[in-house]
Amino acid sequence: MKIKQIKNIVRKDVPIYYRRLFTGSLEIDLMGKNLERTIDFTIETLPTGMNQVSVTIADPIDYPLVPLMRELKQFIAALDETGGLPG
């Protein structure tokens, strides 16, 4: 499993300043197959200053979800740290 990219990322307008909601298209390579799924993800800043990432995948994927979600959360956190998400 390899996460290729998240494209068409759009930030949703939320009145809570410490929570950012996004939607986008996830492109992944699963065992030689290229899949594209719509995802929603949230980055919430906790009182400790750490960011917590939550992800929802719209369509089911025939792959174990625990490793997929772990990789996806790390990928999104890296995007956020490098400025790859819309402001």
Contacts in CASP RR format, 6 or more apart in sequence:
PFRMAT RR
TARGET T0000
AUTHOR 0000-0000-0000
METHOD contacts of the structure
MODEL  1
MKIKQIKNIVRKDVPIYYRRLFTGSLEIDLMGKNLERTIDFTIETLPTGM
NQVSVTIADPIDYPLVPLMRELKQFIAALDETGGLPG
1 28 0 8 1.000
1 29 0 8 1.000
1 30 0 8 1.000
1 31 0 8 1.000
1 63 0 8 1.000
1 67 0 8 1.000
1 68 0 8 1.000
1 71 0 8 1.000
2 28 0 8 1.000
2 29 0 8 1.000
3 26 0 8 1.000
3 27 0 8 1.000
3 28 0 8 1.000
3 71 0 8 1.000
3 72 0 8 1.000
3 75 0 8 1.000
4 27 0 8 1.000
4 28 0 8 1.000
4 29 0 8 1.000
4 34 0 8 1.000
5 27 0 8 1.000
6 24 0 8 1.000
6 25 0 8 1.000
6 26 0 8 1.000
6 27 0 8 1.000
6 39 0 8 1.000
6 75 0 8 1.000
6 76 0 8 1.000
6 79 0 8 1.000
7 24 0 8 1.000
7 25 0 8 1.000
7 27 0 8 1.000
8 24 0 8 1.000
8 25 0 8 1.000
9 22 0 8 1.000
9 23 0 8 1.000
9 24 0 8 1.000
9 85 0 8 1.000
9 86 0 8 1.000
10 22 0 8 1.000
10 23 0 8 1.000
10 24 0 8 1.000
10 86 0 8 1.000
11 20 0 8 1.000
11 21 0 8 1.000
11 22 0 8 1.000
11 85 0 8 1.000
11 86 0 8 1.000
11 87 0 8 1.000
12 21 0 8 1.000
12 22 0 8 1.000
12 23 0 8 1.000
14 20 0 8 1.000
14 21 0 8 1.000
18 44 0 8 1.000
18 45 0 8 1.000
19 42 0 8 1.000
19 43 0 8 1.000
19 44 0 8 1.000
19 45 0 8 1.000
20 42 0 8 1.000
20 43 0 8 1.000
20 44 0 8 1.000
20 85 0 8 1.000
21 40 0 8 1.000
21 41 0 8 1.000
21 42 0 8 1.000
22 40 0 8 1.000
22 41 0 8 1.000
22 42 0 8 1.000
22 43 0 8 1.000
22 85 0 8 1.000
22 86 0 8 1.000
23 38 0 8 1.000
23 39 0 8 1.000
23 40 0 8 1.000
23 41 0 8 1.000
24 38 0 8 1.000
24 39 0 8 1.000
24 40 0 8 1.000
25 36 0 8 1.000
25 37 0 8 1.000
25 38 0 8 1.000
25 39 0 8 1.000
26 36 0 8 1.000
26 37 0 8 1.000
26 38 0 8 1.000
26 39 0 8 1.000
26 57 0 8 1.000
26 72 0 8 1.000
27 34 0 8 1.000
27 35 0 8 1.000
27 36 0 8 1.000
28 34 0 8 1.000
28 35 0 8 1.000
28 37 0 8 1.000
28 61 0 8 1.000
28 68 0 8 1.000
29 35 0 8 1.000
30 61 0 8 1.000
30 62 0 8 1.000
30 63 0 8 1.000
35 61 0 8 1.000
37 57 0 8 1.000
37 58 0 8 1.000
37 59 0 8 1.000
37 61 0 8 1.000
38 57 0 8 1.000
38 58 0 8 1.000
38 59 0 8 1.000
39 55 0 8 1.000
39 56 0 8 1.000
39 57 0 8 1.000
39 58 0 8 1.000
39 72 0 8 1.000
40 55 0 8 1.000
40 56 0 8 1.000
40 58 0 8 1.000
41 53 0 8 1.000
41 54 0 8 1.000
41 55 0 8 1.000
41 56 0 8 1.000
41 76 0 8 1.000
42 53 0 8 1.000
42 54 0 8 1.000
43 51 0 8 1.000
43 52 0 8 1.000
43 53 0 8 1.000
43 76 0 8 1.000
43 77 0 8 1.000
43 80 0 8 1.000
43 85 0 8 1.000
44 51 0 8 1.000
44 52 0 8 1.000
44 54 0 8 1.000
45 51 0 8 1.000
45 52 0 8 1.000
46 52 0 8 1.000
51 77 0 8 1.000
51 80 0 8 1.000
53 73 0 8 1.000
53 76 0 8 1.000
53 77 0 8 1.000
53 80 0 8 1.000
55 69 0 8 1.000
55 72 0 8 1.000
55 73 0 8 1.000
55 76 0 8 1.000
61 68 0 8 1.000
79 85 0 8 1.000
END
